[in-house]
Amino acid sequence: MSFPSDAPILDPVGIRNPPDGGQWLLWPAWCWRVLAPTSTDRRLDPFMSVIARLCQAGVTRSRELAARTMLHPDLCRQIMGLLQQQRLIDAKGNLTRQGTAALAGEAWDASTLRLVHVFQQPFGPPSLQRLWRAAAETLDYAHVDYGTGGGPRLRLDIRRDSPTVRPVVTRTRGIVRPRRPRPEEIVVAARSGADAGKPAPSGTGAAPDEPATVSPAQISRVSFVAEQPDPVLLTTYVYLPEDAMTSADWEVLDPFSGWPDPFLKESLRLRVPEDAGLAALVSGIEGQLSTGDAAARQAEYMRQRAEAAVVVEHRLGASVHQRVHGQIFKLLVEVEASLAEARLLGAVGGRRRQTAVNDAGKVLEHVFAGLCTRYPISPSVLTTLRHDDLGPSTLEDGLNRARDLLGIGAVPGGMRRLAHDQVARAGDGHLPSFRPVVVAALLACLEHAGHPLRGALRRRPDLCDRLDRATYLRNDGAHKQDREPTAEEADEVVDATYWTVSHLLLYPTTSEGV
C-alpha cells in the first residue's frame, strides 16, 4: 500500500492567523477510523441519582418516572438510556452492582465509545510511526484550487475573493503501508482530542507510548472501523519566530492545536536530505536571519517582554513566574508586548493590536475552559443538549434561566446563535472554542451555587456583552478581514481580559459579588 500524491488535503483547523514570513506545508499522514472510549470518572448527578433510586425501587417505566419526578417523559427516557449506557442499570431497568456502588457515592468509569479519526506519522521505522495527540470526529477538508503551474493552491478563507496560498508539498514517494497503532496509543490520542486548543506536551506532538495511563478495560474496547488507513495531507506552517536566537530556531505548527511541535520539526529535519522541496523550504526560512540580526533581535525581544511582565504583574498583583497559571501569564505578557509595539507604530500598528486581541482571546478560552472542568454540567443535561429534538429547547431554556438567575439583562446574540451540540461538546471538554465554553459556563451556573461566574456577573452585568464583542474583533483577524481593531477597541478587550482573569481565576468573586 503506497501513499498517493493526490491524497485529500485537510484544513488546518488549529492554525489561524499564523506569524508573518512563514511558509505553508502539506505533510502526509495515515488516517485511521476507530471506535475508542473516552476516559472520564463520574459520580451520579441529582437527576441520575433520583432515577436510579426509583429503578432500585422497581419503578422503571418512563411515564411512571415522569409522574413521580415531574420531569418530561423524554428526559426520563434519556436519563434511563444514559444509566444503561454507563452500565448502571440493565436492559430491564434493574440496578447493576456498579449502579449500587454509584448510589453509595462511588465514582465509576463513564467511558463511552465514539467514532474518531486518529493520525499516524508515516516516516521512519515502526517505532517512530506514532500517533498525533489529536482525534477528530469529522474531517474538515481544505478548499483547494488547481490552477496553472501545477500543485495545489489553498483557499484558507472560504470567501471567493480571498487570496490563495501555494504550499510546499512533502515528497510522498517511498512511503509504505504502516503498522497498526496499538490500542493504548489510540486511547491516549482520542483522550487528547479534547485538548486540541492547548499546547502539546513538551517533547512530541505525537502520542508517546503511555500504557500505564490506560486501563485494560478501555484497551479492550478499541476497534478499527476500517482495516486499512486512508492517506491524507495535513496542512501545517513553518516559520522563524521573532525571538529566534539563531536561524536554526525555526518552528513548525501542529496542524491540530496550532502550537509549535518539536516532534514534527525533528521529523521534517530528518526528511530534508531526501526531499529537495523541504530542503529549499528550510533553507529559505533559515536565510531570513543572520547571526548579528538574531542577537540584536533577541536582546530587544527580551527587553520588551521584561517590560511587559512588569505591566502584567502590576495589573494583576501576582507574579508572572508562577507555575499554576503559567500559560495564561505568558500569553498576557505577549498581549502587553504587542500593545506596546502597536503604540510605537501609531496609525500603522493595527496588525499588532490584532495580535494582542487574538492572544487575549486565547487567555479567555483558557479561563472558561478551566471553569467548565472545575464546574461541569451534569451528564444528564449534556445528554439532553446533544439530543436533536430536545437540545435546542434545552439550550434556550437554560440560557433564559441563567439570564434571570444572574440578572444580566440579555444573553448576547452571538452566544444565543450557537448550536446546542456545540455547547454540549464544550461542556464535555471536546470543543475548546471561546463562545461555546462561555455558554457552557453560563449553564453550569444553574447547577453550582459556588460558581465564580455568578458573583462576577452580579458585579459586572455587562461582562457577557464585552466578551462577545471581543470574539467579534478576534474573528475579524482570524478570518483575515480588512478591518483591524482600533486602539480603543483593543484596550477594551484587554481590560475585560484582565478583569476576567482576576475575578474568575486569581481572586474568584463570591455569589454575593464580593
MARTORZA-300702 format. One record per residue (C-alpha): residue number from 0; x, y negated, z. Coordinates in steps of 0.25 Angstrom, whole numbers, plus 5000, padded with zeros to 4 digits. Each point is the difference from the previous one (the first is absolute). Layout:
BEGIN
ZAVEX | NUM | X | Y | Z
...
//
This chain:
BEGIN
ZAVEX | 0 | 5000 | 5000 | 5000
ZAVEX | 1 | 5007 | 4987 | 4995
ZAVEX | 2 | 4997 | 4986 | 5003
ZAVEX | 3 | 4993 | 4993 | 4989
ZAVEX | 4 | 5005 | 4986 | 4995
ZAVEX | 5 | 4985 | 4995 | 4999
ZAVEX | 6 | 4996 | 5003 | 5014
ZAVEX | 7 | 4989 | 4991 | 5006
ZAVEX | 8 | 5004 | 4988 | 5007
ZAVEX | 9 | 4995 | 4997 | 5014
ZAVEX | 10 | 4997 | 4985 | 5004
ZAVEX | 11 | 5010 | 4995 | 5011
ZAVEX | 12 | 4989 | 4999 | 5010
ZAVEX | 13 | 5010 | 4996 | 5012
ZAVEX | 14 | 5008 | 4990 | 4992
ZAVEX | 15 | 4993 | 4986 | 4999
ZAVEX | 16 | 5008 | 4987 | 4998
ZAVEX | 17 | 5014 | 5006 | 4999
ZAVEX | 18 | 5012 | 4992 | 5002
ZAVEX | 19 | 5005 | 4992 | 4987
ZAVEX | 20 | 5012 | 5004 | 4992
ZAVEX | 21 | 4997 | 5015 | 5000
ZAVEX | 22 | 4996 | 5011 | 4990
ZAVEX | 23 | 4988 | 5010 | 5000
ZAVEX | 24 | 5004 | 5014 | 4999
ZAVEX | 25 | 4992 | 5013 | 4996
ZAVEX | 26 | 5005 | 5012 | 5009
ZAVEX | 27 | 4995 | 5014 | 4997
ZAVEX | 28 | 4993 | 5008 | 5011
ZAVEX | 29 | 4992 | 5013 | 5001
ZAVEX | 30 | 4986 | 4998 | 5005
ZAVEX | 31 | 4994 | 5012 | 5008
ZAVEX | 32 | 4985 | 5001 | 5003
ZAVEX | 33 | 4998 | 5006 | 5013
ZAVEX | 34 | 4990 | 5002 | 5011
ZAVEX | 35 | 5007 | 4995 | 5013
ZAVEX | 36 | 4995 | 4997 | 5014
ZAVEX | 37 | 5000 | 4987 | 5007
ZAVEX | 38 | 5007 | 5000 | 5014
ZAVEX | 39 | 4992 | 4994 | 5011
ZAVEX | 40 | 4996 | 5004 | 5014
ZAVEX | 41 | 4987 | 4994 | 5004
ZAVEX | 42 | 4990 | 5000 | 5012
ZAVEX | 43 | 4985 | 5000 | 5000
ZAVEX | 44 | 4994 | 4986 | 4998
ZAVEX | 45 | 4987 | 4997 | 5007
ZAVEX | 46 | 4991 | 5004 | 4988
ZAVEX | 47 | 5007 | 5013 | 4998
ZAVEX | 48 | 5000 | 5003 | 5014
ZAVEX | 49 | 4985 | 4998 | 5002
ZAVEX | 50 | 4997 | 5009 | 4987
ZAVEX | 51 | 5010 | 5011 | 5005
ZAVEX | 52 | 4993 | 5000 | 5014
ZAVEX | 53 | 4987 | 5002 | 4993
ZAVEX | 54 | 5005 | 5011 | 4992
ZAVEX | 55 | 5005 | 5007 | 5012
ZAVEX | 56 | 4986 | 4999 | 5006
ZAVEX | 57 | 4995 | 5006 | 4987
ZAVEX | 58 | 4994 | 4988 | 4993
ZAVEX | 59 | 5006 | 5002 | 4986
ZAVEX | 60 | 4990 | 4994 | 4990
ZAVEX | 61 | 5003 | 4986 | 4995
ZAVEX | 62 | 4985 | 4995 | 5002
ZAVEX | 63 | 5000 | 5005 | 5015
ZAVEX | 64 | 5014 | 4994 | 5002
ZAVEX | 65 | 4994 | 4987 | 4994
ZAVEX | 66 | 4988 | 5000 | 5009
ZAVEX | 67 | 5009 | 5002 | 5012
ZAVEX | 68 | 5011 | 4990 | 4997
ZAVEX | 69 | 4992 | 4989 | 4992
ZAVEX | 70 | 5010 | 5001 | 4989
ZAVEX | 71 | 4996 | 5002 | 4985
ZAVEX | 72 | 4999 | 5014 | 4996
ZAVEX | 73 | 5010 | 4999 | 4988
ZAVEX | 74 | 5010 | 4994 | 5011
ZAVEX | 75 | 4997 | 5012 | 5009
ZAVEX | 76 | 5002 | 5009 | 4988
ZAVEX | 77 | 5014 | 4993 | 4996
ZAVEX | 78 | 5005 | 5002 | 5015
ZAVEX | 79 | 4996 | 5015 | 5000
ZAVEX | 80 | 5007 | 5001 | 4987
ZAVEX | 81 | 5012 | 4993 | 5006
ZAVEX | 82 | 5000 | 5009 | 5012
ZAVEX | 83 | 4999 | 5013 | 4991
ZAVEX | 84 | 5011 | 4995 | 4991
ZAVEX | 85 | 5009 | 4998 | 5013
ZAVEX | 86 | 4997 | 5014 | 5004
ZAVEX | 87 | 4993 | 4995 | 5013
ZAVEX | 88 | 4987 | 5007 | 4997
ZAVEX | 89 | 4997 | 5012 | 4991
ZAVEX | 90 | 4990 | 5001 | 4988
ZAVEX | 91 | 4989 | 5002 | 5009
ZAVEX | 92 | 5003 | 4988 | 5009
ZAVEX | 93 | 5005 | 5008 | 5011
ZAVEX | 94 | 5012 | 4994 | 5008
ZAVEX | 95 | 5013 | 5006 | 4997
ZAVEX | 96 | 5012 | 5003 | 5010
ZAVEX | 97 | 5007 | 4987 | 4994
ZAVEX | 98 | 4987 | 4992 | 5002
ZAVEX | 99 | 4998 | 5004 | 5014
ZAVEX | 100 | 5014 | 4996 | 5003
ZAVEX | 101 | 4998 | 4987 | 4992
ZAVEX | 102 | 4987 | 4997 | 5009
ZAVEX | 103 | 5009 | 5002 | 5012
ZAVEX | 104 | 5009 | 4988 | 4995
ZAVEX | 105 | 5011 | 5008 | 4993
ZAVEX | 106 | 5005 | 4995 | 4987
ZAVEX | 107 | 5000 | 5009 | 4987
ZAVEX | 108 | 5006 | 5001 | 4987
ZAVEX | 109 | 4991 | 4992 | 4991
ZAVEX | 110 | 5007 | 5003 | 4987
ZAVEX | 111 | 4992 | 4999 | 4987
ZAVEX | 112 | 5004 | 5005 | 4987
ZAVEX | 113 | 5000 | 4990 | 4989
ZAVEX | 114 | 5005 | 5000 | 4985
ZAVEX | 115 | 5012 | 4992 | 4998
ZAVEX | 116 | 5012 | 4998 | 4990
ZAVEX | 117 | 5014 | 5001 | 5005
ZAVEX | 118 | 5012 | 4997 | 4992
ZAVEX | 119 | 5013 | 5008 | 4999
ZAVEX | 120 | 5014 | 4995 | 4996
ZAVEX | 121 | 5004 | 5006 | 4987
ZAVEX | 122 | 5015 | 4999 | 5001
ZAVEX | 123 | 5011 | 5008 | 5006
ZAVEX | 124 | 5000 | 5014 | 5006
ZAVEX | 125 | 4988 | 5005 | 5007
ZAVEX | 126 | 5005 | 4996 | 5014
ZAVEX | 127 | 4999 | 4985 | 4995
ZAVEX | 128 | 4986 | 5001 | 4993
ZAVEX | 129 | 4993 | 4994 | 5011
ZAVEX | 130 | 4986 | 4994 | 5001
ZAVEX | 131 | 4998 | 4985 | 5001
ZAVEX | 132 | 4994 | 4996 | 5014
ZAVEX | 133 | 4987 | 4996 | 4992
ZAVEX | 134 | 4987 | 5007 | 4996
ZAVEX | 135 | 4989 | 4995 | 4991
ZAVEX | 136 | 4986 | 5004 | 5000
ZAVEX | 137 | 4998 | 4995 | 4986
ZAVEX | 138 | 5010 | 4996 | 4989
ZAVEX | 139 | 5001 | 4985 | 4995
ZAVEX | 140 | 5005 | 5000 | 4986
ZAVEX | 141 | 5008 | 4988 | 4995
ZAVEX | 142 | 4994 | 4991 | 4988
ZAVEX | 143 | 5010 | 5003 | 4989
ZAVEX | 144 | 5002 | 4993 | 4987
ZAVEX | 145 | 5008 | 5007 | 4989
ZAVEX | 146 | 5005 | 4989 | 4990
ZAVEX | 147 | 5011 | 4999 | 4991
ZAVEX | 148 | 5014 | 5003 | 5004
ZAVEX | 149 | 4997 | 5013 | 5007
ZAVEX | 150 | 4998 | 5003 | 5014
ZAVEX | 151 | 4988 | 4997 | 5009
ZAVEX | 152 | 4996 | 4986 | 5005
ZAVEX | 153 | 4993 | 4999 | 5013
ZAVEX | 154 | 4989 | 4990 | 5003
ZAVEX | 155 | 5001 | 4999 | 5015
ZAVEX | 156 | 4989 | 4990 | 5001
ZAVEX | 157 | 4987 | 5006 | 4993
ZAVEX | 158 | 4996 | 4986 | 4994
ZAVEX | 159 | 5002 | 5001 | 4985
ZAVEX | 160 | 5007 | 4987 | 4999
ZAVEX | 161 | 5011 | 5004 | 5011
ZAVEX | 162 | 5014 | 5002 | 4995
ZAVEX | 163 | 5005 | 5015 | 4998
ZAVEX | 164 | 5014 | 5005 | 5005
ZAVEX | 165 | 5009 | 5010 | 4994
ZAVEX | 166 | 5005 | 5010 | 5010
ZAVEX | 167 | 5013 | 5008 | 4999
ZAVEX | 168 | 4996 | 5015 | 4998
ZAVEX | 169 | 5008 | 5010 | 5007
ZAVEX | 170 | 5005 | 5011 | 4991
ZAVEX | 171 | 4992 | 5013 | 5003
ZAVEX | 172 | 5007 | 5010 | 4991
ZAVEX | 173 | 5005 | 5012 | 5008
ZAVEX | 174 | 4990 | 4999 | 5011
ZAVEX | 175 | 4995 | 5014 | 5002
ZAVEX | 176 | 4989 | 5007 | 5008
ZAVEX | 177 | 5001 | 4996 | 5015
ZAVEX | 178 | 4999 | 5009 | 5012
ZAVEX | 179 | 4987 | 5000 | 5007
ZAVEX | 180 | 5000 | 4991 | 5012
ZAVEX | 181 | 4999 | 5007 | 5014
ZAVEX | 182 | 4986 | 4998 | 5007
ZAVEX | 183 | 5007 | 4993 | 5012
ZAVEX | 184 | 5005 | 4989 | 4990
ZAVEX | 185 | 4987 | 4998 | 4994
ZAVEX | 186 | 4993 | 4998 | 5014
ZAVEX | 187 | 5011 | 4990 | 5003
ZAVEX | 188 | 4998 | 4993 | 4987
ZAVEX | 189 | 4985 | 5000 | 5001
ZAVEX | 190 | 5001 | 4995 | 5014
ZAVEX | 191 | 5009 | 4988 | 4995
ZAVEX | 192 | 4989 | 4996 | 4990
ZAVEX | 193 | 4994 | 4992 | 5011
ZAVEX | 194 | 5012 | 4992 | 5002
ZAVEX | 195 | 5002 | 4996 | 4985
ZAVEX | 196 | 5001 | 4985 | 5003
ZAVEX | 197 | 5011 | 5002 | 5011
ZAVEX | 198 | 5015 | 5001 | 4998
ZAVEX | 199 | 5005 | 5014 | 4998
ZAVEX | 200 | 5008 | 5006 | 5011
ZAVEX | 201 | 5015 | 4997 | 4999
ZAVEX | 202 | 5008 | 5009 | 4991
ZAVEX | 203 | 4990 | 5005 | 4990
ZAVEX | 204 | 4987 | 4996 | 4992
ZAVEX | 205 | 4997 | 5015 | 4998
ZAVEX | 206 | 4995 | 5009 | 5011
ZAVEX | 207 | 5011 | 5008 | 5007
ZAVEX | 208 | 4998 | 5013 | 5006
ZAVEX | 209 | 4992 | 4999 | 5013
ZAVEX | 210 | 4995 | 5014 | 5003
ZAVEX | 211 | 5001 | 4997 | 5015
ZAVEX | 212 | 4989 | 4989 | 4999
ZAVEX | 213 | 4990 | 5008 | 4993
ZAVEX | 214 | 4991 | 5011 | 5006
ZAVEX | 215 | 4999 | 5014 | 4994
ZAVEX | 216 | 4985 | 4998 | 4999
ZAVEX | 217 | 5002 | 4988 | 4991
ZAVEX | 218 | 5011 | 5007 | 4992
ZAVEX | 219 | 4990 | 5012 | 4997
ZAVEX | 220 | 4989 | 4991 | 4995
ZAVEX | 221 | 5009 | 4994 | 4989
ZAVEX | 222 | 4996 | 5005 | 4986
ZAVEX | 223 | 5003 | 4996 | 4986
ZAVEX | 224 | 4989 | 4996 | 4991
ZAVEX | 225 | 5009 | 5002 | 4987
ZAVEX | 226 | 5011 | 5010 | 4999
ZAVEX | 227 | 5008 | 4990 | 4992
ZAVEX | 228 | 5003 | 4985 | 5003
ZAVEX | 229 | 4997 | 4989 | 4990
ZAVEX | 230 | 5011 | 4991 | 4995
ZAVEX | 231 | 4999 | 4985 | 5003
ZAVEX | 232 | 5008 | 4988 | 4999
ZAVEX | 233 | 5000 | 4991 | 5012
ZAVEX | 234 | 5002 | 4985 | 4999
ZAVEX | 235 | 5011 | 4994 | 5009
ZAVEX | 236 | 5008 | 4988 | 5000
ZAVEX | 237 | 5016 | 4997 | 5001
ZAVEX | 238 | 5005 | 4987 | 5005
ZAVEX | 239 | 5011 | 4993 | 5007
ZAVEX | 240 | 4995 | 4994 | 5014
ZAVEX | 241 | 5003 | 4986 | 5003
ZAVEX | 242 | 5009 | 5004 | 5012
ZAVEX | 243 | 5008 | 5009 | 4992
ZAVEX | 244 | 5015 | 5000 | 5005
ZAVEX | 245 | 5005 | 5008 | 4988
ZAVEX | 246 | 4995 | 5003 | 4986
ZAVEX | 247 | 4998 | 5015 | 5005
ZAVEX | 248 | 4989 | 4996 | 5010
ZAVEX | 249 | 4989 | 5001 | 4990
ZAVEX | 250 | 4987 | 5006 | 5004
ZAVEX | 251 | 4989 | 5009 | 4994
ZAVEX | 252 | 4986 | 4998 | 5005
ZAVEX | 253 | 4992 | 5012 | 5004
ZAVEX | 254 | 4988 | 5001 | 4990
ZAVEX | 255 | 4990 | 5003 | 5011
ZAVEX | 256 | 5004 | 4992 | 5011
ZAVEX | 257 | 5007 | 4988 | 4993
ZAVEX | 258 | 5012 | 5001 | 5010
ZAVEX | 259 | 5015 | 5003 | 4996
ZAVEX | 260 | 5002 | 5014 | 4999
ZAVEX | 261 | 5014 | 5005 | 5003
ZAVEX | 262 | 4998 | 5014 | 4995
ZAVEX | 263 | 4994 | 4996 | 4987
ZAVEX | 264 | 5012 | 4990 | 4999
ZAVEX | 265 | 5010 | 5012 | 5002
ZAVEX | 266 | 4993 | 5008 | 4990
ZAVEX | 267 | 5000 | 4989 | 4990
ZAVEX | 268 | 5015 | 4998 | 5002
ZAVEX | 269 | 5003 | 5015 | 4998
ZAVEX | 270 | 4993 | 5000 | 4987
ZAVEX | 271 | 5008 | 4988 | 4994
ZAVEX | 272 | 5011 | 5009 | 4994
ZAVEX | 273 | 4990 | 5008 | 4992
ZAVEX | 274 | 4990 | 4988 | 4996
ZAVEX | 275 | 5006 | 4989 | 4992
ZAVEX | 276 | 4987 | 4992 | 5002
ZAVEX | 277 | 5001 | 5001 | 5015
ZAVEX | 278 | 5015 | 4996 | 4999
ZAVEX | 279 | 4997 | 4988 | 4992
ZAVEX | 280 | 4989 | 4996 | 5010
ZAVEX | 281 | 5009 | 5002 | 5012
ZAVEX | 282 | 5011 | 4992 | 4994
ZAVEX | 283 | 4991 | 4989 | 4996
ZAVEX | 284 | 4994 | 4999 | 5015
ZAVEX | 285 | 5014 | 5000 | 5006
ZAVEX | 286 | 5005 | 4990 | 4990
ZAVEX | 287 | 4991 | 4989 | 5006
ZAVEX | 288 | 5009 | 4998 | 5011
ZAVEX | 289 | 5015 | 4997 | 5002
ZAVEX | 290 | 5008 | 5003 | 5013
ZAVEX | 291 | 5002 | 4985 | 5003
ZAVEX | 292 | 4985 | 4997 | 4997
ZAVEX | 293 | 4996 | 5011 | 5009
ZAVEX | 294 | 5008 | 4995 | 5012
ZAVEX | 295 | 4994 | 4986 | 4998
ZAVEX | 296 | 4986 | 5005 | 4998
ZAVEX | 297 | 5001 | 5009 | 5013
ZAVEX | 298 | 5005 | 4989 | 5008
ZAVEX | 299 | 4989 | 4991 | 4996
ZAVEX | 300 | 4990 | 5011 | 5002
ZAVEX | 301 | 5004 | 5003 | 5014
ZAVEX | 302 | 5000 | 4986 | 5004
ZAVEX | 303 | 4986 | 4998 | 4994
ZAVEX | 304 | 4995 | 5013 | 5008
ZAVEX | 305 | 5006 | 4995 | 5013
ZAVEX | 306 | 4993 | 4987 | 4999
ZAVEX | 307 | 4987 | 5007 | 4996
ZAVEX | 308 | 5002 | 5010 | 5012
ZAVEX | 309 | 5001 | 4988 | 5010
ZAVEX | 310 | 4986 | 4994 | 4994
ZAVEX | 311 | 4993 | 5014 | 5002
ZAVEX | 312 | 5005 | 5001 | 5014
ZAVEX | 313 | 4996 | 4986 | 5003
ZAVEX | 314 | 4986 | 5002 | 4994
ZAVEX | 315 | 4997 | 5014 | 5007
ZAVEX | 316 | 5008 | 4999 | 5013
ZAVEX | 317 | 5007 | 5013 | 4997
ZAVEX | 318 | 5013 | 5006 | 4995
ZAVEX | 319 | 5001 | 5004 | 4985
ZAVEX | 320 | 5009 | 5011 | 5004
ZAVEX | 321 | 4990 | 5008 | 5008
ZAVEX | 322 | 4998 | 5014 | 4995
ZAVEX | 323 | 4985 | 5002 | 5002
ZAVEX | 324 | 4996 | 4990 | 4989
ZAVEX | 325 | 5013 | 4999 | 4993
ZAVEX | 326 | 4994 | 5001 | 4986
ZAVEX | 327 | 4990 | 4989 | 5003
ZAVEX | 328 | 5010 | 4991 | 5005
ZAVEX | 329 | 5009 | 5003 | 4988
ZAVEX | 330 | 4989 | 4996 | 4991
ZAVEX | 331 | 4997 | 4987 | 5007
ZAVEX | 332 | 5015 | 4996 | 4999
ZAVEX | 333 | 4998 | 5002 | 4985
ZAVEX | 334 | 4988 | 4992 | 5000
ZAVEX | 335 | 5007 | 4988 | 5007
ZAVEX | 336 | 5012 | 5001 | 4991
ZAVEX | 337 | 4991 | 5000 | 4988
ZAVEX | 338 | 4993 | 4987 | 5005
ZAVEX | 339 | 5013 | 4993 | 5003
ZAVEX | 340 | 5005 | 5003 | 4986
ZAVEX | 341 | 4986 | 4995 | 4995
ZAVEX | 342 | 5001 | 4987 | 5007
ZAVEX | 343 | 5014 | 4997 | 4995
ZAVEX | 344 | 4995 | 5003 | 4986
ZAVEX | 345 | 4988 | 4991 | 5001
ZAVEX | 346 | 4991 | 5000 | 4988
ZAVEX | 347 | 5007 | 5012 | 4994
ZAVEX | 348 | 4999 | 5008 | 5013
ZAVEX | 349 | 4987 | 5007 | 4996
ZAVEX | 350 | 5007 | 5014 | 4998
ZAVEX | 351 | 5006 | 5000 | 5014
ZAVEX | 352 | 4987 | 4996 | 5006
ZAVEX | 353 | 4993 | 5011 | 4993
ZAVEX | 354 | 5011 | 5010 | 5006
ZAVEX | 355 | 4997 | 4994 | 5014
ZAVEX | 356 | 4985 | 5003 | 4998
ZAVEX | 357 | 5003 | 5014 | 4995
ZAVEX | 358 | 5009 | 5003 | 5011
ZAVEX | 359 | 4990 | 4994 | 5010
ZAVEX | 360 | 4989 | 5009 | 4994
ZAVEX | 361 | 5009 | 5012 | 5003
ZAVEX | 362 | 5001 | 4996 | 5014
ZAVEX | 363 | 4985 | 4999 | 5001
ZAVEX | 364 | 4999 | 5014 | 4994
ZAVEX | 365 | 5009 | 5006 | 5010
ZAVEX | 366 | 4993 | 4993 | 5012
ZAVEX | 367 | 4986 | 5005 | 4996
ZAVEX | 368 | 5005 | 5014 | 4995
ZAVEX | 369 | 5006 | 5001 | 5014
ZAVEX | 370 | 4986 | 4996 | 5006
ZAVEX | 371 | 4993 | 5011 | 4992
ZAVEX | 372 | 5010 | 5010 | 5006
ZAVEX | 373 | 4998 | 4996 | 5015
ZAVEX | 374 | 4985 | 4997 | 4999
ZAVEX | 375 | 4995 | 5010 | 4990
ZAVEX | 376 | 4986 | 5001 | 4994
ZAVEX | 377 | 4993 | 5013 | 5005
ZAVEX | 378 | 5000 | 5012 | 4990
ZAVEX | 379 | 4985 | 5000 | 4999
ZAVEX | 380 | 4999 | 4986 | 4996
ZAVEX | 381 | 5012 | 5002 | 4990
ZAVEX | 382 | 4992 | 5012 | 4994
ZAVEX | 383 | 4988 | 4992 | 4998
ZAVEX | 384 | 5008 | 4989 | 4994
ZAVEX | 385 | 5005 | 5010 | 4990
ZAVEX | 386 | 4986 | 5005 | 4996
ZAVEX | 387 | 4996 | 4995 | 4986
ZAVEX | 388 | 4985 | 4997 | 5005
ZAVEX | 389 | 5002 | 4996 | 5014
ZAVEX | 390 | 5014 | 4993 | 4999
ZAVEX | 391 | 4995 | 4986 | 4994
ZAVEX | 392 | 4989 | 4998 | 5010
ZAVEX | 393 | 5009 | 5005 | 5012
ZAVEX | 394 | 5011 | 4990 | 4996
ZAVEX | 395 | 4990 | 4988 | 4998
ZAVEX | 396 | 4993 | 5003 | 5014
ZAVEX | 397 | 5014 | 5002 | 5007
ZAVEX | 398 | 5004 | 4986 | 4994
ZAVEX | 399 | 4987 | 4993 | 5005
ZAVEX | 400 | 5001 | 5006 | 5013
ZAVEX | 401 | 5015 | 4996 | 5001
ZAVEX | 402 | 4996 | 4986 | 4996
ZAVEX | 403 | 4989 | 4999 | 5011
ZAVEX | 404 | 5009 | 5006 | 5010
ZAVEX | 405 | 5012 | 4991 | 4997
ZAVEX | 406 | 4993 | 4988 | 4997
ZAVEX | 407 | 5008 | 4997 | 4987
ZAVEX | 408 | 4988 | 4994 | 4992
ZAVEX | 409 | 5002 | 5008 | 4987
ZAVEX | 410 | 5010 | 5010 | 4995
ZAVEX | 411 | 5007 | 4995 | 4988
ZAVEX | 412 | 4995 | 5004 | 4986
ZAVEX | 413 | 5014 | 5006 | 4997
ZAVEX | 414 | 4998 | 5010 | 5011
ZAVEX | 415 | 4986 | 5003 | 4998
ZAVEX | 416 | 5002 | 5004 | 4986
ZAVEX | 417 | 5009 | 5011 | 5004
ZAVEX | 418 | 4996 | 5014 | 4996
ZAVEX | 419 | 4995 | 5009 | 5012
ZAVEX | 420 | 5011 | 5011 | 4997
ZAVEX | 421 | 5011 | 4989 | 5000
ZAVEX | 422 | 4997 | 4997 | 5014
ZAVEX | 423 | 4999 | 5014 | 5004
ZAVEX | 424 | 5013 | 5003 | 4994
ZAVEX | 425 | 5006 | 4988 | 5007
ZAVEX | 426 | 4994 | 5004 | 5013
ZAVEX | 427 | 5006 | 5014 | 4998
ZAVEX | 428 | 5014 | 4995 | 4998
ZAVEX | 429 | 5000 | 5003 | 4985
ZAVEX | 430 | 4998 | 4986 | 4994
ZAVEX | 431 | 5010 | 4990 | 5006
ZAVEX | 432 | 4994 | 4989 | 4992
ZAVEX | 433 | 4997 | 4986 | 5007
ZAVEX | 434 | 4985 | 4998 | 4998
ZAVEX | 435 | 4996 | 5014 | 5003
ZAVEX | 436 | 5008 | 5001 | 5012
ZAVEX | 437 | 4994 | 4987 | 5005
ZAVEX | 438 | 4986 | 5005 | 4998
ZAVEX | 439 | 5003 | 5013 | 5006
ZAVEX | 440 | 5005 | 4993 | 5013
ZAVEX | 441 | 4987 | 4992 | 5000
ZAVEX | 442 | 4992 | 5013 | 5000
ZAVEX | 443 | 5009 | 5006 | 5011
ZAVEX | 444 | 4997 | 4988 | 5009
ZAVEX | 445 | 4986 | 5006 | 5001
ZAVEX | 446 | 5006 | 5012 | 5007
ZAVEX | 447 | 5011 | 4994 | 5008
ZAVEX | 448 | 4997 | 4990 | 5011
ZAVEX | 449 | 5015 | 4997 | 5002
ZAVEX | 450 | 5003 | 4998 | 4985
ZAVEX | 451 | 5008 | 4987 | 5000
ZAVEX | 452 | 4993 | 4995 | 4987
ZAVEX | 453 | 4988 | 4998 | 5009
ZAVEX | 454 | 5007 | 4989 | 5008
ZAVEX | 455 | 5007 | 4995 | 4989
ZAVEX | 456 | 4988 | 4997 | 4991
ZAVEX | 457 | 4993 | 4994 | 5012
ZAVEX | 458 | 5011 | 4990 | 5002
ZAVEX | 459 | 5002 | 4998 | 4985
ZAVEX | 460 | 4986 | 5003 | 4993
ZAVEX | 461 | 5006 | 4995 | 4986
ZAVEX | 462 | 5012 | 5011 | 5000
ZAVEX | 463 | 4993 | 5009 | 4990
ZAVEX | 464 | 4998 | 4988 | 4991
ZAVEX | 465 | 5014 | 4996 | 5001
ZAVEX | 466 | 5005 | 5015 | 4998
ZAVEX | 467 | 4991 | 5001 | 4987
ZAVEX | 468 | 5006 | 4987 | 4994
ZAVEX | 469 | 5014 | 5006 | 5003
ZAVEX | 470 | 4996 | 5012 | 4992
ZAVEX | 471 | 4995 | 4992 | 4988
ZAVEX | 472 | 5014 | 4992 | 5000
ZAVEX | 473 | 5008 | 5013 | 5001
ZAVEX | 474 | 4992 | 5007 | 4989
ZAVEX | 475 | 5002 | 4988 | 4991
ZAVEX | 476 | 5015 | 5003 | 5001
ZAVEX | 477 | 4999 | 5015 | 4999
ZAVEX | 478 | 4992 | 4999 | 4987
ZAVEX | 479 | 5010 | 4989 | 4994
ZAVEX | 480 | 4989 | 4989 | 4999
ZAVEX | 481 | 5005 | 4987 | 4996
ZAVEX | 482 | 4996 | 4993 | 5012
ZAVEX | 483 | 5010 | 5000 | 5012
ZAVEX | 484 | 4996 | 4996 | 5014
ZAVEX | 485 | 5002 | 4985 | 5005
ZAVEX | 486 | 5008 | 4997 | 5012
ZAVEX | 487 | 4988 | 4997 | 5008
ZAVEX | 488 | 4994 | 5014 | 4996
ZAVEX | 489 | 5013 | 5007 | 5003
ZAVEX | 490 | 5001 | 4994 | 5014
ZAVEX | 491 | 4985 | 5003 | 5003
ZAVEX | 492 | 5003 | 5015 | 4996
ZAVEX | 493 | 5013 | 5000 | 5009
ZAVEX | 494 | 4993 | 4993 | 5011
ZAVEX | 495 | 4989 | 5011 | 5000
ZAVEX | 496 | 5010 | 5011 | 4999
ZAVEX | 497 | 5007 | 4995 | 5013
ZAVEX | 498 | 4987 | 4998 | 5007
ZAVEX | 499 | 4996 | 5014 | 4997
ZAVEX | 500 | 5014 | 5007 | 5004
ZAVEX | 501 | 4999 | 4992 | 5013
ZAVEX | 502 | 4986 | 5003 | 5004
ZAVEX | 503 | 4998 | 5014 | 4994
ZAVEX | 504 | 5014 | 5006 | 5002
ZAVEX | 505 | 5009 | 4993 | 5010
ZAVEX | 506 | 4990 | 4994 | 5010
ZAVEX | 507 | 4987 | 5006 | 4997
ZAVEX | 508 | 4988 | 4991 | 5003
ZAVEX | 509 | 4990 | 5007 | 5009
ZAVEX | 510 | 4985 | 5002 | 4997
ZAVEX | 511 | 4997 | 4987 | 5008
ZAVEX | 512 | 5009 | 4992 | 4990
ZAVEX | 513 | 5011 | 4998 | 5010
//
